[in-house]
Structure formats: C-alpha cells, structure tokens
Amino acid sequence: MDKLLNRRVHTYARRKKLRLAEPLGHGVHGTIYASRRKSQPGSVAVKAHRSQDGYERERDVYLRLKNEGIDEILGFNVPRFISSDDQLLVLEMTIVARPFVLDFAGAYLDHLPHFSDEIWAEWETQKRDQFEHRWPMVQKILNALEELDIHMIDVSPSNVAFAS
C-alpha cells in the first residue's frame, strides 16, 4: 500500500477510535482493512481510495443502498455503509461473508456510461469468460442494481463472489 493511503487509513482509524487489523485487499481504487471499534465488538472494513472520483462513486452507491434499506441482493450480501470522511477519501462499512457484492468505486449512479456497441459486446464476452456458468446469476444481480439506477460495470469474481 502506498504511503498516502496508509496515512489516510491510520488518520481515519485514530479519529474514529478504531484499531486496524489485517488488510482485506487492495486494487486499482484503493486499499481496505479490517478494523475493530475499541468500544464495540465486531469488525468493520475501512477503505482508503486513491481518487476523489472513485471515492464519491462508492460512497454514493453505499448511501443509496443504505437509504433503500438494502443489505443483500438476490441472496448476495452487500456491506452496509457506516461512515465516511470526504477529506481523507475513506469509507467505513460492515464486513460481509460470501456470497457478496461489493466494491462500487467503478459503478455509475443514475446513468450508464456511453460506450460503443463493440465495447459493450467485448465487455460481455470478458464477463462471460470470467464467470462461466455463473454469468446468468451475475446478470440478474446487475439487473437488480440497475433497478436502483446503480450501474456496476467493474464486475469481477472478486467483487461478485459466490458461496463456493
């Protein structure tokens, strides 16, 4: 993890009285850590984002899901928004078990991005290859998100994970 993300996560944890634990993952959009509230049992996830855009997209998706009372989609768990810090570009959310849908930093709210038909066809071919026989279920999840006007295009087996 780069030093800036590390500093953001630690600053957020200190402000919120969280004790950071193990890293849960990292990627293009940022790094996520498990953490514990010093005053409460149970773990939460703290994600530091690399960019303002990715942070705002993910924050806004989680806020929409929270406002709709959604913590699962077609039996797939979705993290619940807990808190955020717009200056640090950090989100705090619940940790969920498989099956799950998460990582909305590449999602779009209220509109689908414009790509050519060829790009969309290539995207779908890649997703079919990634998910194989599970692609029809992933399509159902994506359709359910679209009903909420959430358009998740950065979908992979690491952010739409099946139970086994």
Secondary structure, 3 states (H helix, E strand, C coil): CCHHHHHHHHHHHHHHCEEEEEEEEECCCEEEEEEEECCCCCEEEEEEECCHHHHHHHHHHHHHHHHCCCCEECCEECCCEEEEECCCCEEEEECCCCCEECCCCCEEECCCCCCCHHHHHHHHHHHHHHHHHHHHHHHHHHHHHHHCCEEECCCCCCCEECCC
